[in-house]
Amino acid sequence: MKTFILMTKLSPEISKHLKERAQLGRSWLEQVKKKCPEVKFISHYALLGPYDFLDIYEAPDEETAAKVSLISMSNGAFQAESLTAIPYKRFLELVKEVEEKVSIIV
């Protein structure tokens, strides 16, 4: 499974309904579970800043991650940005692989 980060900004209209936020969030999560049952959520955060929420989750591929973003957009997100996350240990392995290939060429 690959790790993805979803950054979500709510639409101004949805933001007016803070009293219903918990129900809206549950509804969104139920839709994700129904349409993308293989997705495993790791963390969910409310943010201060340009985005309202950050979700870290695992999915088998980019197409599934796109579905999660599209479900967010269809549930009142003004903006939903999905990012691929590489575990730091794997990133260091990639750096080592690149350095080895560069030294072979030089």
Phi and psi restraints in degrees (range 20) as a CNS / XPLOR table:
assign (resid 1 and name C) (resid 2 and name N)
       (resid 2 and name CA) (resid 2 and name C) 1.0 -97.5 20.0 2
assign (resid 2 and name N) (resid 2 and name CA)
       (resid 2 and name C) (resid 3 and name N) 1.0 153.9 20.0 2
assign (resid 2 and name C) (resid 3 and name N)
       (resid 3 and name CA) (resid 3 and name C) 1.0 -99.5 20.0 2
assign (resid 3 and name N) (resid 3 and name CA)
       (resid 3 and name C) (resid 4 and name N) 1.0 135.9 20.0 2
assign (resid 3 and name C) (resid 4 and name N)
       (resid 4 and name CA) (resid 4 and name C) 1.0 -130.7 20.0 2
assign (resid 4 and name N) (resid 4 and name CA)
       (resid 4 and name C) (resid 5 and name N) 1.0 154.4 20.0 2
assign (resid 4 and name C) (resid 5 and name N)
       (resid 5 and name CA) (resid 5 and name C) 1.0 -121.4 20.0 2
assign (resid 5 and name N) (resid 5 and name CA)
       (resid 5 and name C) (resid 6 and name N) 1.0 130.4 20.0 2
assign (resid 5 and name C) (resid 6 and name N)
       (resid 6 and name CA) (resid 6 and name C) 1.0 -112.0 20.0 2
assign (resid 6 and name N) (resid 6 and name CA)
       (resid 6 and name C) (resid 7 and name N) 1.0 119.5 20.0 2
assign (resid 6 and name C) (resid 7 and name N)
       (resid 7 and name CA) (resid 7 and name C) 1.0 -104.1 20.0 2
assign (resid 7 and name N) (resid 7 and name CA)
       (resid 7 and name C) (resid 8 and name N) 1.0 123.2 20.0 2
assign (resid 7 and name C) (resid 8 and name N)
       (resid 8 and name CA) (resid 8 and name C) 1.0 -124.3 20.0 2
assign (resid 8 and name N) (resid 8 and name CA)
       (resid 8 and name C) (resid 9 and name N) 1.0 135.1 20.0 2
assign (resid 8 and name C) (resid 9 and name N)
       (resid 9 and name CA) (resid 9 and name C) 1.0 -118.8 20.0 2
assign (resid 9 and name N) (resid 9 and name CA)
       (resid 9 and name C) (resid 10 and name N) 1.0 124.4 20.0 2
assign (resid 9 and name C) (resid 10 and name N)
       (resid 10 and name CA) (resid 10 and name C) 1.0 -75.0 20.0 2
assign (resid 10 and name N) (resid 10 and name CA)
       (resid 10 and name C) (resid 11 and name N) 1.0 152.1 20.0 2
assign (resid 10 and name C) (resid 11 and name N)
       (resid 11 and name CA) (resid 11 and name C) 1.0 -70.0 20.0 2
assign (resid 11 and name N) (resid 11 and name CA)
       (resid 11 and name C) (resid 12 and name N) 1.0 153.7 20.0 2
assign (resid 11 and name C) (resid 12 and name N)
       (resid 12 and name CA) (resid 12 and name C) 1.0 -56.7 20.0 2
assign (resid 12 and name N) (resid 12 and name CA)
       (resid 12 and name C) (resid 13 and name N) 1.0 -35.5 20.0 2
assign (resid 12 and name C) (resid 13 and name N)
       (resid 13 and name CA) (resid 13 and name C) 1.0 -65.6 20.0 2
assign (resid 13 and name N) (resid 13 and name CA)
       (resid 13 and name C) (resid 14 and name N) 1.0 -46.0 20.0 2
assign (resid 13 and name C) (resid 14 and name N)
       (resid 14 and name CA) (resid 14 and name C) 1.0 -67.1 20.0 2
assign (resid 14 and name N) (resid 14 and name CA)
       (resid 14 and name C) (resid 15 and name N) 1.0 -34.7 20.0 2
assign (resid 14 and name C) (resid 15 and name N)
       (resid 15 and name CA) (resid 15 and name C) 1.0 -62.9 20.0 2
assign (resid 15 and name N) (resid 15 and name CA)
       (resid 15 and name C) (resid 16 and name N) 1.0 -22.4 20.0 2
assign (resid 15 and name C) (resid 16 and name N)
       (resid 16 and name CA) (resid 16 and name C) 1.0 -72.7 20.0 2
assign (resid 16 and name N) (resid 16 and name CA)
       (resid 16 and name C) (resid 17 and name N) 1.0 -13.2 20.0 2
assign (resid 16 and name C) (resid 17 and name N)
       (resid 17 and name CA) (resid 17 and name C) 1.0 -107.7 20.0 2
assign (resid 17 and name N) (resid 17 and name CA)
       (resid 17 and name C) (resid 18 and name N) 1.0 51.0 20.0 2
assign (resid 17 and name C) (resid 18 and name N)
       (resid 18 and name CA) (resid 18 and name C) 1.0 -63.4 20.0 2
assign (resid 18 and name N) (resid 18 and name CA)
       (resid 18 and name C) (resid 19 and name N) 1.0 -30.6 20.0 2
assign (resid 18 and name C) (resid 19 and name N)
       (resid 19 and name CA) (resid 19 and name C) 1.0 -63.3 20.0 2
assign (resid 19 and name N) (resid 19 and name CA)
       (resid 19 and name C) (resid 20 and name N) 1.0 -26.4 20.0 2
assign (resid 19 and name C) (resid 20 and name N)
       (resid 20 and name CA) (resid 20 and name C) 1.0 -98.1 20.0 2
assign (resid 20 and name N) (resid 20 and name CA)
       (resid 20 and name C) (resid 21 and name N) 1.0 7.8 20.0 2
assign (resid 20 and name C) (resid 21 and name N)
       (resid 21 and name CA) (resid 21 and name C) 1.0 -56.9 20.0 2
assign (resid 21 and name N) (resid 21 and name CA)
       (resid 21 and name C) (resid 22 and name N) 1.0 -44.0 20.0 2
assign (resid 21 and name C) (resid 22 and name N)
       (resid 22 and name CA) (resid 22 and name C) 1.0 -62.6 20.0 2
assign (resid 22 and name N) (resid 22 and name CA)
       (resid 22 and name C) (resid 23 and name N) 1.0 -45.1 20.0 2
assign (resid 22 and name C) (resid 23 and name N)
       (resid 23 and name CA) (resid 23 and name C) 1.0 -65.5 20.0 2
assign (resid 23 and name N) (resid 23 and name CA)
       (resid 23 and name C) (resid 24 and name N) 1.0 -41.6 20.0 2
assign (resid 23 and name C) (resid 24 and name N)
       (resid 24 and name CA) (resid 24 and name C) 1.0 -61.6 20.0 2
assign (resid 24 and name N) (resid 24 and name CA)
       (resid 24 and name C) (resid 25 and name N) 1.0 -41.3 20.0 2
assign (resid 24 and name C) (resid 25 and name N)
       (resid 25 and name CA) (resid 25 and name C) 1.0 -65.0 20.0 2
assign (resid 25 and name N) (resid 25 and name CA)
       (resid 25 and name C) (resid 26 and name N) 1.0 -42.4 20.0 2
assign (resid 25 and name C) (resid 26 and name N)
       (resid 26 and name CA) (resid 26 and name C) 1.0 -63.4 20.0 2
assign (resid 26 and name N) (resid 26 and name CA)
       (resid 26 and name C) (resid 27 and name N) 1.0 -41.3 20.0 2
assign (resid 26 and name C) (resid 27 and name N)
       (resid 27 and name CA) (resid 27 and name C) 1.0 -61.8 20.0 2
assign (resid 27 and name N) (resid 27 and name CA)
       (resid 27 and name C) (resid 28 and name N) 1.0 -44.8 20.0 2
assign (resid 27 and name C) (resid 28 and name N)
       (resid 28 and name CA) (resid 28 and name C) 1.0 -59.3 20.0 2
assign (resid 28 and name N) (resid 28 and name CA)
       (resid 28 and name C) (resid 29 and name N) 1.0 -46.8 20.0 2
assign (resid 28 and name C) (resid 29 and name N)
       (resid 29 and name CA) (resid 29 and name C) 1.0 -63.7 20.0 2
assign (resid 29 and name N) (resid 29 and name CA)
       (resid 29 and name C) (resid 30 and name N) 1.0 -39.7 20.0 2
assign (resid 29 and name C) (resid 30 and name N)
       (resid 30 and name CA) (resid 30 and name C) 1.0 -61.7 20.0 2
assign (resid 30 and name N) (resid 30 and name CA)
       (resid 30 and name C) (resid 31 and name N) 1.0 -40.8 20.0 2
assign (resid 30 and name C) (resid 31 and name N)
       (resid 31 and name CA) (resid 31 and name C) 1.0 -64.8 20.0 2
assign (resid 31 and name N) (resid 31 and name CA)
       (resid 31 and name C) (resid 32 and name N) 1.0 -42.1 20.0 2
assign (resid 31 and name C) (resid 32 and name N)
       (resid 32 and name CA) (resid 32 and name C) 1.0 -62.5 20.0 2
assign (resid 32 and name N) (resid 32 and name CA)
       (resid 32 and name C) (resid 33 and name N) 1.0 -45.6 20.0 2
assign (resid 32 and name C) (resid 33 and name N)
       (resid 33 and name CA) (resid 33 and name C) 1.0 -62.3 20.0 2
assign (resid 33 and name N) (resid 33 and name CA)
       (resid 33 and name C) (resid 34 and name N) 1.0 -37.5 20.0 2
assign (resid 33 and name C) (resid 34 and name N)
       (resid 34 and name CA) (resid 34 and name C) 1.0 -71.3 20.0 2
assign (resid 34 and name N) (resid 34 and name CA)
       (resid 34 and name C) (resid 35 and name N) 1.0 -44.3 20.0 2
assign (resid 34 and name C) (resid 35 and name N)
       (resid 35 and name CA) (resid 35 and name C) 1.0 -89.2 20.0 2
assign (resid 35 and name N) (resid 35 and name CA)
       (resid 35 and name C) (resid 36 and name N) 1.0 -19.6 20.0 2
assign (resid 35 and name C) (resid 36 and name N)
       (resid 36 and name CA) (resid 36 and name C) 1.0 -137.9 20.0 2
assign (resid 36 and name N) (resid 36 and name CA)
       (resid 36 and name C) (resid 37 and name N) 1.0 65.9 20.0 2
assign (resid 36 and name C) (resid 37 and name N)
       (resid 37 and name CA) (resid 37 and name C) 1.0 -62.6 20.0 2
assign (resid 37 and name N) (resid 37 and name CA)
       (resid 37 and name C) (resid 38 and name N) 1.0 -19.4 20.0 2
assign (resid 37 and name C) (resid 38 and name N)
       (resid 38 and name CA) (resid 38 and name C) 1.0 -80.4 20.0 2
assign (resid 38 and name N) (resid 38 and name CA)
       (resid 38 and name C) (resid 39 and name N) 1.0 -9.9 20.0 2
assign (resid 38 and name C) (resid 39 and name N)
       (resid 39 and name CA) (resid 39 and name C) 1.0 -72.6 20.0 2
assign (resid 39 and name N) (resid 39 and name CA)
       (resid 39 and name C) (resid 40 and name N) 1.0 135.0 20.0 2
assign (resid 39 and name C) (resid 40 and name N)
       (resid 40 and name CA) (resid 40 and name C) 1.0 -121.5 20.0 2
assign (resid 40 and name N) (resid 40 and name CA)
       (resid 40 and name C) (resid 41 and name N) 1.0 115.6 20.0 2
assign (resid 40 and name C) (resid 41 and name N)
       (resid 41 and name CA) (resid 41 and name C) 1.0 -81.3 20.0 2
assign (resid 41 and name N) (resid 41 and name CA)
       (resid 41 and name C) (resid 42 and name N) 1.0 135.4 20.0 2
assign (resid 41 and name C) (resid 42 and name N)
       (resid 42 and name CA) (resid 42 and name C) 1.0 -102.3 20.0 2
assign (resid 42 and name N) (resid 42 and name CA)
       (resid 42 and name C) (resid 43 and name N) 1.0 -46.1 20.0 2
assign (resid 42 and name C) (resid 43 and name N)
       (resid 43 and name CA) (resid 43 and name C) 1.0 -150.2 20.0 2
assign (resid 43 and name N) (resid 43 and name CA)
       (resid 43 and name C) (resid 44 and name N) 1.0 153.6 20.0 2
assign (resid 43 and name C) (resid 44 and name N)
       (resid 44 and name CA) (resid 44 and name C) 1.0 -140.0 20.0 2
assign (resid 44 and name N) (resid 44 and name CA)
       (resid 44 and name C) (resid 45 and name N) 1.0 127.9 20.0 2
assign (resid 44 and name C) (resid 45 and name N)
       (resid 45 and name CA) (resid 45 and name C) 1.0 -131.1 20.0 2
assign (resid 45 and name N) (resid 45 and name CA)
       (resid 45 and name C) (resid 46 and name N) 1.0 142.6 20.0 2
assign (resid 45 and name C) (resid 46 and name N)
       (resid 46 and name CA) (resid 46 and name C) 1.0 -90.7 20.0 2
assign (resid 46 and name N) (resid 46 and name CA)
       (resid 46 and name C) (resid 47 and name N) 1.0 139.5 20.0 2
assign (resid 46 and name C) (resid 47 and name N)
       (resid 47 and name CA) (resid 47 and name C) 1.0 -118.1 20.0 2
assign (resid 47 and name N) (resid 47 and name CA)
       (resid 47 and name C) (resid 48 and name N) 1.0 155.9 20.0 2
assign (resid 47 and name C) (resid 48 and name N)
       (resid 48 and name CA) (resid 48 and name C) 1.0 -107.7 20.0 2
assign (resid 48 and name N) (resid 48 and name CA)
       (resid 48 and name C) (resid 49 and name N) 1.0 122.8 20.0 2
assign (resid 48 and name C) (resid 49 and name N)
       (resid 49 and name CA) (resid 49 and name C) 1.0 140.0 20.0 2
assign (resid 49 and name N) (resid 49 and name CA)
       (resid 49 and name C) (resid 50 and name N) 1.0 -157.6 20.0 2
assign (resid 49 and name C) (resid 50 and name N)
       (resid 50 and name CA) (resid 50 and name C) 1.0 -69.0 20.0 2
assign (resid 50 and name N) (resid 50 and name CA)
       (resid 50 and name C) (resid 51 and name N) 1.0 -22.2 20.0 2
assign (resid 50 and name C) (resid 51 and name N)
       (resid 51 and name CA) (resid 51 and name C) 1.0 -110.4 20.0 2
assign (resid 51 and name N) (resid 51 and name CA)
       (resid 51 and name C) (resid 52 and name N) 1.0 154.1 20.0 2
assign (resid 51 and name C) (resid 52 and name N)
       (resid 52 and name CA) (resid 52 and name C) 1.0 -92.8 20.0 2
assign (resid 52 and name N) (resid 52 and name CA)
       (resid 52 and name C) (resid 53 and name N) 1.0 -35.0 20.0 2
assign (resid 52 and name C) (resid 53 and name N)
       (resid 53 and name CA) (resid 53 and name C) 1.0 -140.2 20.0 2
assign (resid 53 and name N) (resid 53 and name CA)
       (resid 53 and name C) (resid 54 and name N) 1.0 152.4 20.0 2
assign (resid 53 and name C) (resid 54 and name N)
       (resid 54 and name CA) (resid 54 and name C) 1.0 -132.1 20.0 2
assign (resid 54 and name N) (resid 54 and name CA)
       (resid 54 and name C) (resid 55 and name N) 1.0 127.1 20.0 2
assign (resid 54 and name C) (resid 55 and name N)
       (resid 55 and name CA) (resid 55 and name C) 1.0 -120.7 20.0 2
assign (resid 55 and name N) (resid 55 and name CA)
       (resid 55 and name C) (resid 56 and name N) 1.0 136.0 20.0 2
assign (resid 55 and name C) (resid 56 and name N)
       (resid 56 and name CA) (resid 56 and name C) 1.0 -112.4 20.0 2
assign (resid 56 and name N) (resid 56 and name CA)
       (resid 56 and name C) (resid 57 and name N) 1.0 126.8 20.0 2
assign (resid 56 and name C) (resid 57 and name N)
       (resid 57 and name CA) (resid 57 and name C) 1.0 -149.5 20.0 2
assign (resid 57 and name N) (resid 57 and name CA)
       (resid 57 and name C) (resid 58 and name N) 1.0 164.5 20.0 2
assign (resid 57 and name C) (resid 58 and name N)
       (resid 58 and name CA) (resid 58 and name C) 1.0 -110.4 20.0 2
assign (resid 58 and name N) (resid 58 and name CA)
       (resid 58 and name C) (resid 59 and name N) 1.0 140.6 20.0 2
assign (resid 58 and name C) (resid 59 and name N)
       (resid 59 and name CA) (resid 59 and name C) 1.0 -145.7 20.0 2
assign (resid 59 and name N) (resid 59 and name CA)
       (resid 59 and name C) (resid 60 and name N) 1.0 156.1 20.0 2
assign (resid 59 and name C) (resid 60 and name N)
       (resid 60 and name CA) (resid 60 and name C) 1.0 -70.5 20.0 2
assign (resid 60 and name N) (resid 60 and name CA)
       (resid 60 and name C) (resid 61 and name N) 1.0 -25.5 20.0 2
assign (resid 60 and name C) (resid 61 and name N)
       (resid 61 and name CA) (resid 61 and name C) 1.0 -162.7 20.0 2
assign (resid 61 and name N) (resid 61 and name CA)
       (resid 61 and name C) (resid 62 and name N) 1.0 174.1 20.0 2
assign (resid 61 and name C) (resid 62 and name N)
       (resid 62 and name CA) (resid 62 and name C) 1.0 -66.5 20.0 2
assign (resid 62 and name N) (resid 62 and name CA)
       (resid 62 and name C) (resid 63 and name N) 1.0 -31.8 20.0 2
assign (resid 62 and name C) (resid 63 and name N)
       (resid 63 and name CA) (resid 63 and name C) 1.0 -65.4 20.0 2
assign (resid 63 and name N) (resid 63 and name CA)
       (resid 63 and name C) (resid 64 and name N) 1.0 -39.4 20.0 2
assign (resid 63 and name C) (resid 64 and name N)
       (resid 64 and name CA) (resid 64 and name C) 1.0 -66.1 20.0 2
assign (resid 64 and name N) (resid 64 and name CA)
       (resid 64 and name C) (resid 65 and name N) 1.0 -41.1 20.0 2
assign (resid 64 and name C) (resid 65 and name N)
       (resid 65 and name CA) (resid 65 and name C) 1.0 -61.8 20.0 2
assign (resid 65 and name N) (resid 65 and name CA)
       (resid 65 and name C) (resid 66 and name N) 1.0 -37.8 20.0 2
assign (resid 65 and name C) (resid 66 and name N)
       (resid 66 and name CA) (resid 66 and name C) 1.0 -62.9 20.0 2
assign (resid 66 and name N) (resid 66 and name CA)
       (resid 66 and name C) (resid 67 and name N) 1.0 -39.3 20.0 2
assign (resid 66 and name C) (resid 67 and name N)
       (resid 67 and name CA) (resid 67 and name C) 1.0 -61.3 20.0 2
assign (resid 67 and name N) (resid 67 and name CA)
       (resid 67 and name C) (resid 68 and name N) 1.0 -41.7 20.0 2
assign (resid 67 and name C) (resid 68 and name N)
       (resid 68 and name CA) (resid 68 and name C) 1.0 -60.4 20.0 2
assign (resid 68 and name N) (resid 68 and name CA)
       (resid 68 and name C) (resid 69 and name N) 1.0 -43.6 20.0 2
assign (resid 68 and name C) (resid 69 and name N)
       (resid 69 and name CA) (resid 69 and name C) 1.0 -63.2 20.0 2
assign (resid 69 and name N) (resid 69 and name CA)
       (resid 69 and name C) (resid 70 and name N) 1.0 -43.5 20.0 2
assign (resid 69 and name C) (resid 70 and name N)
       (resid 70 and name CA) (resid 70 and name C) 1.0 -64.8 20.0 2
assign (resid 70 and name N) (resid 70 and name CA)
       (resid 70 and name C) (resid 71 and name N) 1.0 -37.5 20.0 2
assign (resid 70 and name C) (resid 71 and name N)
       (resid 71 and name CA) (resid 71 and name C) 1.0 -63.6 20.0 2
assign (resid 71 and name N) (resid 71 and name CA)
       (resid 71 and name C) (resid 72 and name N) 1.0 -39.0 20.0 2
assign (resid 71 and name C) (resid 72 and name N)
       (resid 72 and name CA) (resid 72 and name C) 1.0 -61.9 20.0 2
assign (resid 72 and name N) (resid 72 and name CA)
       (resid 72 and name C) (resid 73 and name N) 1.0 -44.8 20.0 2
assign (resid 72 and name C) (resid 73 and name N)
       (resid 73 and name CA) (resid 73 and name C) 1.0 -64.1 20.0 2
assign (resid 73 and name N) (resid 73 and name CA)
       (resid 73 and name C) (resid 74 and name N) 1.0 -37.0 20.0 2
assign (resid 73 and name C) (resid 74 and name N)
       (resid 74 and name CA) (resid 74 and name C) 1.0 -76.4 20.0 2
assign (resid 74 and name N) (resid 74 and name CA)
       (resid 74 and name C) (resid 75 and name N) 1.0 -7.4 20.0 2
assign (resid 74 and name C) (resid 75 and name N)
       (resid 75 and name CA) (resid 75 and name C) 1.0 -112.4 20.0 2
assign (resid 75 and name N) (resid 75 and name CA)
       (resid 75 and name C) (resid 76 and name N) 1.0 25.0 20.0 2
assign (resid 75 and name C) (resid 76 and name N)
       (resid 76 and name CA) (resid 76 and name C) 1.0 101.2 20.0 2
assign (resid 76 and name N) (resid 76 and name CA)
       (resid 76 and name C) (resid 77 and name N) 1.0 6.1 20.0 2
assign (resid 76 and name C) (resid 77 and name N)
       (resid 77 and name CA) (resid 77 and name C) 1.0 -75.7 20.0 2
assign (resid 77 and name N) (resid 77 and name CA)
       (resid 77 and name C) (resid 78 and name N) 1.0 130.3 20.0 2
assign (resid 77 and name C) (resid 78 and name N)
       (resid 78 and name CA) (resid 78 and name C) 1.0 -75.5 20.0 2
assign (resid 78 and name N) (resid 78 and name CA)
       (resid 78 and name C) (resid 79 and name N) 1.0 -32.6 20.0 2
assign (resid 78 and name C) (resid 79 and name N)
       (resid 79 and name CA) (resid 79 and name C) 1.0 -148.0 20.0 2
assign (resid 79 and name N) (resid 79 and name CA)
       (resid 79 and name C) (resid 80 and name N) 1.0 136.2 20.0 2
assign (resid 79 and name C) (resid 80 and name N)
       (resid 80 and name CA) (resid 80 and name C) 1.0 -137.3 20.0 2
assign (resid 80 and name N) (resid 80 and name CA)
       (resid 80 and name C) (resid 81 and name N) 1.0 116.5 20.0 2
assign (resid 80 and name C) (resid 81 and name N)
       (resid 81 and name CA) (resid 81 and name C) 1.0 -117.0 20.0 2
assign (resid 81 and name N) (resid 81 and name CA)
       (resid 81 and name C) (resid 82 and name N) 1.0 121.8 20.0 2
assign (resid 81 and name C) (resid 82 and name N)
       (resid 82 and name CA) (resid 82 and name C) 1.0 -102.4 20.0 2
assign (resid 82 and name N) (resid 82 and name CA)
       (resid 82 and name C) (resid 83 and name N) 1.0 135.4 20.0 2
assign (resid 82 and name C) (resid 83 and name N)
       (resid 83 and name CA) (resid 83 and name C) 1.0 -125.5 20.0 2
assign (resid 83 and name N) (resid 83 and name CA)
       (resid 83 and name C) (resid 84 and name N) 1.0 142.7 20.0 2
assign (resid 83 and name C) (resid 84 and name N)
       (resid 84 and name CA) (resid 84 and name C) 1.0 -84.6 20.0 2
assign (resid 84 and name N) (resid 84 and name CA)
       (resid 84 and name C) (resid 85 and name N) 1.0 134.7 20.0 2
assign (resid 84 and name C) (resid 85 and name N)
       (resid 85 and name CA) (resid 85 and name C) 1.0 -115.1 20.0 2
assign (resid 85 and name N) (resid 85 and name CA)
       (resid 85 and name C) (resid 86 and name N) 1.0 129.4 20.0 2
assign (resid 85 and name C) (resid 86 and name N)
       (resid 86 and name CA) (resid 86 and name C) 1.0 -104.7 20.0 2
assign (resid 86 and name N) (resid 86 and name CA)
       (resid 86 and name C) (resid 87 and name N) 1.0 126.1 20.0 2
assign (resid 86 and name C) (resid 87 and name N)
       (resid 87 and name CA) (resid 87 and name C) 1.0 -55.2 20.0 2
assign (resid 87 and name N) (resid 87 and name CA)
       (resid 87 and name C) (resid 88 and name N) 1.0 141.1 20.0 2
assign (resid 87 and name C) (resid 88 and name N)
       (resid 88 and name CA) (resid 88 and name C) 1.0 -57.8 20.0 2
assign (resid 88 and name N) (resid 88 and name CA)
       (resid 88 and name C) (resid 89 and name N) 1.0 -40.2 20.0 2
assign (resid 88 and name C) (resid 89 and name N)
       (resid 89 and name CA) (resid 89 and name C) 1.0 -60.2 20.0 2
assign (resid 89 and name N) (resid 89 and name CA)
       (resid 89 and name C) (resid 90 and name N) 1.0 -42.8 20.0 2
assign (resid 89 and name C) (resid 90 and name N)
       (resid 90 and name CA) (resid 90 and name C) 1.0 -66.1 20.0 2
assign (resid 90 and name N) (resid 90 and name CA)
       (resid 90 and name C) (resid 91 and name N) 1.0 -38.1 20.0 2
assign (resid 90 and name C) (resid 91 and name N)
       (resid 91 and name CA) (resid 91 and name C) 1.0 -58.0 20.0 2
assign (resid 91 and name N) (resid 91 and name CA)
       (resid 91 and name C) (resid 92 and name N) 1.0 -44.2 20.0 2
assign (resid 91 and name C) (resid 92 and name N)
       (resid 92 and name CA) (resid 92 and name C) 1.0 -63.8 20.0 2
assign (resid 92 and name N) (resid 92 and name CA)
       (resid 92 and name C) (resid 93 and name N) 1.0 -36.0 20.0 2
assign (resid 92 and name C) (resid 93 and name N)
       (resid 93 and name CA) (resid 93 and name C) 1.0 -63.9 20.0 2
assign (resid 93 and name N) (resid 93 and name CA)
       (resid 93 and name C) (resid 94 and name N) 1.0 -40.8 20.0 2
assign (resid 93 and name C) (resid 94 and name N)
       (resid 94 and name CA) (resid 94 and name C) 1.0 -63.6 20.0 2
assign (resid 94 and name N) (resid 94 and name CA)
       (resid 94 and name C) (resid 95 and name N) 1.0 -41.1 20.0 2
assign (resid 94 and name C) (resid 95 and name N)
       (resid 95 and name CA) (resid 95 and name C) 1.0 -60.0 20.0 2
assign (resid 95 and name N) (resid 95 and name CA)
       (resid 95 and name C) (resid 96 and name N) 1.0 -44.3 20.0 2
assign (resid 95 and name C) (resid 96 and name N)
       (resid 96 and name CA) (resid 96 and name C) 1.0 -62.6 20.0 2
assign (resid 96 and name N) (resid 96 and name CA)
       (resid 96 and name C) (resid 97 and name N) 1.0 -42.4 20.0 2
assign (resid 96 and name C) (resid 97 and name N)
       (resid 97 and name CA) (resid 97 and name C) 1.0 -61.2 20.0 2
assign (resid 97 and name N) (resid 97 and name CA)
       (resid 97 and name C) (resid 98 and name N) 1.0 -42.5 20.0 2
assign (resid 97 and name C) (resid 98 and name N)
       (resid 98 and name CA) (resid 98 and name C) 1.0 -66.1 20.0 2
assign (resid 98 and name N) (resid 98 and name CA)
       (resid 98 and name C) (resid 99 and name N) 1.0 -44.2 20.0 2
assign (resid 98 and name C) (resid 99 and name N)
       (resid 99 and name CA) (resid 99 and name C) 1.0 -61.4 20.0 2
assign (resid 99 and name N) (resid 99 and name CA)
       (resid 99 and name C) (resid 100 and name N) 1.0 -40.3 20.0 2
assign (resid 99 and name C) (resid 100 and name N)
       (resid 100 and name CA) (resid 100 and name C) 1.0 -63.8 20.0 2
assign (resid 100 and name N) (resid 100 and name CA)
       (resid 100 and name C) (resid 101 and name N) 1.0 -41.3 20.0 2
assign (resid 100 and name C) (resid 101 and name N)
       (resid 101 and name CA) (resid 101 and name C) 1.0 -68.6 20.0 2
assign (resid 101 and name N) (resid 101 and name CA)
       (resid 101 and name C) (resid 102 and name N) 1.0 -37.3 20.0 2
assign (resid 101 and name C) (resid 102 and name N)
       (resid 102 and name CA) (resid 102 and name C) 1.0 -66.6 20.0 2
assign (resid 102 and name N) (resid 102 and name CA)
       (resid 102 and name C) (resid 103 and name N) 1.0 -41.5 20.0 2
assign (resid 102 and name C) (resid 103 and name N)
       (resid 103 and name CA) (resid 103 and name C) 1.0 -69.0 20.0 2
assign (resid 103 and name N) (resid 103 and name CA)
       (resid 103 and name C) (resid 104 and name N) 1.0 -28.0 20.0 2
assign (resid 103 and name C) (resid 104 and name N)
       (resid 104 and name CA) (resid 104 and name C) 1.0 -68.8 20.0 2
assign (resid 104 and name N) (resid 104 and name CA)
       (resid 104 and name C) (resid 105 and name N) 1.0 -38.8 20.0 2
assign (resid 104 and name C) (resid 105 and name N)
       (resid 105 and name CA) (resid 105 and name C) 1.0 -71.1 20.0 2
assign (resid 105 and name N) (resid 105 and name CA)
       (resid 105 and name C) (resid 106 and name N) 1.0 -39.0 20.0 2
